[in-house]
Amino acid sequence: WDTYRTLHPLYEIIAPDVERDVLRSLLRMRDDGGRIPRWPAASSYTGGMVGSPADHLFAGGYLKGIEGVDYDAFVDSVRARMADPASAEHRRDDEELYDTYGYVPSDLAGASVSNTLEYVYADASLALLMEALNEDAAGALRERAEGWRNLLHGGFFMPRMADGTFDTSQGPRDVNMNGGPFVEGNAWHYRFFAPHAGDEMVDAIGTEEFEAALIEFFENSSVGGAPSLAPVFPDEYYWHGNEPDIHAALLFHHVDRYDLVQYWVTQIRNELYGTGPEGLAGNDDGGTLSAWYVFSALGLYPIAGSDRYYIGRPLFPAMRVQSGDEQLTISAPGAEHDDLQFGGATLNGTDVERSIRHANLRGNLTFTD
């Protein structure tokens, strides 16, 4: 699941044919086994972890112009799932509960918060796909993509029961590794998990509160210098090794703190990566942590399921990315000095506002002081 969320845009930049073949393979597994797998491994569907990550893959692939894929066949599966949430062939786990309540009630199913937020995010990606295809389902999916609001309570996403009341019996730092509303995580790890709705989360929580929460999240973690047993044990705050929060540093863009985007991206690179036996902050999960590092080095970060990339903090003063006949040259004079803060970036002479569309990733991307 994490691999799909994070790694697939890397394929699209440097090897679009690989992305095409991954999507084709998922559709073939649907034809052979009855459903698009959540986490395939070799010839196994596994069913591991939670969510609906293939939705991001297909939406992102179409929006980025990956050709040679039968997107209509994928859309057929989405239509079937929306028409009959209990369908054994196309359903998500507890899809009928999510469809009925707008969230997965914690007293009726496990992994309730994690699955709700995953489905909400996936539906946001599907809404973008359906809008691009002029499909009528876009409106309903866009409405479902607002479902993160159904779990917002006291600035956190919290488990909610079928009667509408919130379950506050578990503290926000209590990590569930075997069962519970959060899958391999806690309320802090999932506090910012609406990657498609950064501005909306800020509006709902408040700018100062959101910024303060992000700062607390990082400063109280191992990457901020706080005592921690990570990666052997979960970090109760920012936990890079388990990935639901690995986009969090980029969310400082939504409170206009590009300086803190750069600071924490640099801290994560320096503190949680290395060349020795402990060079990764956890299981690479099919390349997720490595892909985060590659994108971080480029000064970009993909918003999975869309065609956008946040700007980050490059690692090298000059880089070149080749994709088919297109080339992107990245210039960041002084990037080798960690204490240098860039003031912004321009793409082919035009100022970048937070993010860049995939179709525009060509020419010259220049980070300026």
C-alpha positions in Angstrom: 0.0 0.0 0.0 2.8 2.5 0.9 4.7 1.5 -2.2 1.8 2.4 -4.4 1.2 5.7 -2.7 4.9 6.8 -2.9 6.7 4.9 -5.5 4.5 5.0 -8.5 5.1 8.6 -9.5 8.8 7.8 -9.6 8.1 5.3 -12.3 6.2 7.9 -14.2 9.1 10.3 -14.2 11.9 8.0 -15.1 10.2 4.9 -16.6 6.7 5.4 -17.8 6.7 2.0 -19.5 7.1 0.4 -16.1 4.1 2.3 -14.8 2.1 1.1 -17.8 3.0 -2.5 -17.2 2.2 -2.3 -13.5 -1.3 -1.0 -14.3 -1.7 -3.7 -16.9 -0.6 -6.4 -14.5 -3.2 -5.2 -11.9 -5.9 -5.4 -14.4 -4.8 -8.9 -15.4 -4.9 -9.9 -11.8 -8.4 -8.6 -11.6 -9.4 -10.7 -14.6 -7.7 -13.8 -13.3 -8.6 -13.5 -9.6 -11.7 -11.5 -9.5 -10.5 -8.2 -7.9 -7.7 -5.7 -8.1 -5.3 -6.7 -5.3 -4.4 -4.4 -2.5 -0.8 -5.5 -2.1 0.2 -8.2 -4.6 3.4 -10.1 -4.1 4.6 -12.4 -6.9 1.4 -14.4 -7.8 -0.2 -13.8 -4.5 -2.9 -11.2 -3.7 -1.9 -11.1 0.0 -4.7 -8.8 1.2 -2.1 -7.2 3.5 -2.6 -3.8 5.1 -5.6 -1.5 4.5 -7.1 1.0 2.1 -7.5 1.0 -1.7 -4.1 2.0 -3.0 -4.6 0.9 -6.6 -7.1 3.8 -7.0 -4.2 6.2 -6.7 -2.2 4.3 -9.2 -4.8 4.3 -11.9 -5.9 7.9 -11.2 -2.4 9.2 -11.2 -1.4 7.2 -14.3 -4.3 8.6 -16.3 -3.7 12.2 -15.1 0.0 12.0 -15.9 -0.7 10.7 -19.4 0.5 7.1 -19.0 -0.8 5.4 -22.2 -1.5 1.8 -23.2 -3.7 1.1 -20.2 -7.4 0.1 -20.4 -8.6 2.7 -18.0 -12.2 1.9 -19.0 -11.8 -1.5 -17.5 -10.7 0.0 -14.2 -13.6 2.5 -14.2 -16.0 -0.4 -14.7 -14.7 -1.9 -11.4 -15.2 1.4 -9.6 -18.7 1.7 -11.0 -19.5 -1.8 -9.8 -18.1 -1.1 -6.3 -20.2 2.1 -6.0 -23.3 0.4 -7.2 -23.0 -2.5 -4.8 -20.7 -1.9 -1.9 -21.2 -5.4 -0.7 -19.9 -6.9 -3.9 -17.5 -9.7 -3.2 -15.7 -9.1 -6.5 -14.9 -5.4 -6.2 -15.6 -4.3 -2.6 -13.2 -2.8 -0.2 -13.0 -4.1 3.4 -16.1 -2.7 5.2 -17.1 -0.7 2.1 -20.8 -1.1 2.9 -20.2 0.6 6.4 -18.2 3.4 4.8 -20.9 3.9 2.2 -23.7 3.9 4.8 -22.1 6.1 7.5 -19.5 8.2 5.6 -16.9 6.5 7.8 -16.2 3.1 9.2 -17.7 2.9 12.7 -15.2 1.8 15.3 -17.7 -0.3 17.2 -18.6 -2.3 14.0 -15.2 -2.9 12.5 -11.5 -2.8 13.2 -9.0 -0.5 11.5 -11.8 2.0 11.4 -9.8 5.3 11.3 -7.1 4.0 9.0 -9.6 2.5 6.5 -11.8 5.6 6.6 -9.0 8.0 5.8 -7.5 5.6 3.2 -10.9 5.4 1.4 -11.5 9.1 1.6 -8.1 9.8 0.1 -8.6 7.2 -2.6 -12.0 8.6 -3.4 -10.4 12.0 -3.9 -8.1 10.5 -6.4 -11.0 8.8 -8.1 -12.9 12.0 -8.3 -10.0 13.6 -10.2 -10.0 10.6 -12.6 -13.7 10.7 -13.1 -13.7 14.5 -13.7 -11.0 14.0 -16.3 -13.2 11.4 -18.0 -16.4 13.4 -17.7 -18.0 10.6 -15.6 -21.1 11.3 -13.6 -19.7 9.6 -10.6 -17.2 12.4 -10.1 -19.7 14.4 -7.9 -20.4 11.6 -5.5 -16.7 10.8 -5.2 -15.9 14.4 -4.5 -18.5 14.4 -1.7 -17.0 11.3 -0.2 -13.5 12.8 -0.4 -14.8 15.2 2.3 -15.3 12.3 4.7 -12.2 13.1 6.7 -14.3 15.8 8.4 -16.5 13.0 9.9 -13.6 11.8 12.1 -12.1 15.2 13.0 -12.4 15.7 16.8 -10.2 18.0 18.9 -7.7 18.5 16.1 -7.2 14.7 15.6 -8.9 12.0 13.5 -10.5 9.9 16.1 -12.5 6.6 16.1 -16.3 7.3 15.8 -19.0 4.8 16.7 -22.2 4.1 14.7 -24.3 6.4 16.9 -22.1 9.3 16.0 -20.2 9.6 19.3 -16.4 9.6 19.4 -14.4 7.0 21.3 -11.8 8.9 23.3 -10.7 5.9 25.5 -7.4 5.7 23.6 -4.8 8.4 23.9 -3.4 10.0 20.8 0.1 8.5 21.5 -1.1 4.9 22.0 0.2 2.9 19.1 -1.9 -0.1 17.8 0.3 -2.8 16.3 -2.2 -5.6 16.5 -5.8 -4.4 16.1 -7.5 -1.1 17.1 -8.8 1.8 15.1 -5.3 2.8 13.8 -3.3 0.2 11.8 0.3 0.2 12.9 0.1 3.7 14.2 -1.7 6.1 16.5 -3.7 9.3 16.3 -0.6 11.4 15.9 0.6 9.4 12.9 -2.7 9.8 11.2 -3.3 13.3 12.3 -2.4 14.8 8.9 -3.6 12.0 6.7 -5.8 13.9 4.2 -3.0 14.6 1.7 -5.5 15.7 -0.9 -7.0 18.4 1.4 -4.2 20.4 2.9 -5.8 23.8 2.7 -9.1 22.4 3.9 -7.5 20.8 7.0 -5.9 24.1 7.8 -9.2 25.9 7.5 -11.0 23.3 9.7 -8.3 23.3 12.4 -7.0 26.8 12.2 -3.8 28.1 10.8 -1.9 28.7 14.1 -3.2 25.4 15.6 -2.2 23.4 12.5 1.2 24.9 12.3 1.8 24.4 16.0 0.6 20.7 15.7 3.1 20.1 12.9 5.9 21.6 14.8 5.1 19.6 17.9 4.8 16.5 15.7 8.4 16.8 14.5 10.1 18.3 17.5 8.9 15.5 19.8 10.1 12.8 17.5 13.5 11.2 17.0 14.1 13.3 13.9 13.7 16.4 16.2 16.2 15.0 18.7 13.7 13.6 21.2 14.7 10.3 22.9 13.3 7.4 20.9 13.7 3.7 20.3 12.8 4.0 16.6 13.2 2.2 14.3 13.2 -0.8 16.6 10.0 0.4 18.2 7.4 2.9 17.0 8.1 6.6 17.5 5.0 8.0 19.1 5.3 11.2 17.0 6.7 11.5 13.5 7.5 7.9 12.4 9.1 7.9 9.1 9.6 4.1 9.0 5.9 3.2 8.8 5.0 5.7 6.2 1.4 7.0 6.8 2.9 10.3 7.8 5.9 10.6 5.4 4.2 13.5 3.6 3.8 15.6 6.7 6.9 17.8 6.3 5.5 19.0 2.9 2.3 20.2 4.6 4.1 23.2 6.0 3.4 24.6 2.6 -0.2 25.0 3.6 0.7 27.4 6.4 3.1 29.3 4.1 6.2 28.0 6.0 8.4 26.9 3.1 11.4 27.4 5.5 10.1 24.6 7.7 9.4 22.3 4.7 13.1 22.6 3.9 14.3 22.3 7.4 12.4 19.1 8.3 13.0 17.5 4.9 16.7 18.1 5.4 16.5 16.7 9.0 14.8 13.6 7.9 17.4 13.0 5.2 20.3 13.5 7.5 19.0 11.8 10.6 17.0 8.8 9.2 19.2 7.7 6.2 22.7 6.5 6.1 25.1 4.1 4.3 25.5 1.6 7.1 23.4 -1.4 8.1 20.8 0.9 9.7 20.6 3.1 6.7 16.8 3.1 6.5 14.4 4.1 9.3 12.4 0.9 8.9 11.3 -1.7 6.3 11.7 -0.2 2.9 8.3 -1.7 2.0 9.0 -2.4 -1.6 11.0 0.8 -2.1 8.9 3.4 -0.3 11.6 4.9 1.9 14.1 4.8 -0.9 11.7 6.5 -3.2 11.1 9.2 -0.6 14.8 9.9 -0.5 15.1 10.0 -4.3 12.3 12.5 -4.6 13.6 14.5 -1.6 17.0 14.7 -3.4 15.3 16.1 -6.5 13.5 18.7 -4.4 10.1 17.3 -5.4 7.4 15.3 -3.6 4.5 13.5 -5.4 0.9 13.9 -4.2 -0.1 10.4 -5.1 -3.3 10.0 -7.1 -2.9 13.4 -8.7 -0.6 15.0 -11.2 1.1 17.4 -8.8 4.4 17.5 -7.0 5.2 19.7 -4.0 8.6 21.5 -4.2 10.9 20.5 -1.4 14.6 21.0 -0.7 17.1 19.6 -3.3 20.2 17.7 -2.1 22.5 18.6 -5.1 23.2 21.9 -6.8 22.5 20.4 -10.3 20.5 17.4 -11.5 18.9 16.2 -14.8 15.9 13.9 -15.2 15.2 12.2 -18.5 11.7 10.9 -19.3 11.4 9.7 -22.9 12.1 12.6 -25.1 11.6 15.2 -22.3 14.2 16.5 -20.0 14.0 18.4 -16.7 17.1 20.3 -15.5 17.1 21.1 -11.8 19.4 23.9 -10.5 19.9 24.6 -6.8 23.1 26.6 -6.3 24.4 26.0 -2.8 22.2 23.0 -2.1 25.2 21.1 -0.8 25.2 23.4 2.3 22.4 22.1 4.6 21.9 25.4 6.3 21.1 27.2 3.1 17.4 28.1 2.8 15.9 28.7 -0.6 13.3 31.4 -1.0 11.3 29.6 -3.7 11.6 28.2 -7.2 10.9 29.1 -10.8 10.0 26.8 -13.6 11.1 28.1 -17.0 11.1 31.6 -15.5 7.7 31.4 -13.8 7.4 31.4 -10.0 6.3 28.1 -8.5 3.4 28.2 -6.0 3.9 25.2 -3.8 3.5 22.5 -6.5 4.1 21.7 -10.2 1.9 19.7 -12.5 3.4 16.6 -14.1 2.9 17.9 -17.7 5.1 20.9 -16.8 8.0 19.0 -15.4 10.3 19.8 -18.3 12.8 22.6 -19.1 14.5 24.3 -16.2 13.5 24.1 -12.5 15.6 26.6 -10.6 15.6 27.0 -6.8 16.4 30.6 -5.8 17.7 32.2 -2.6 
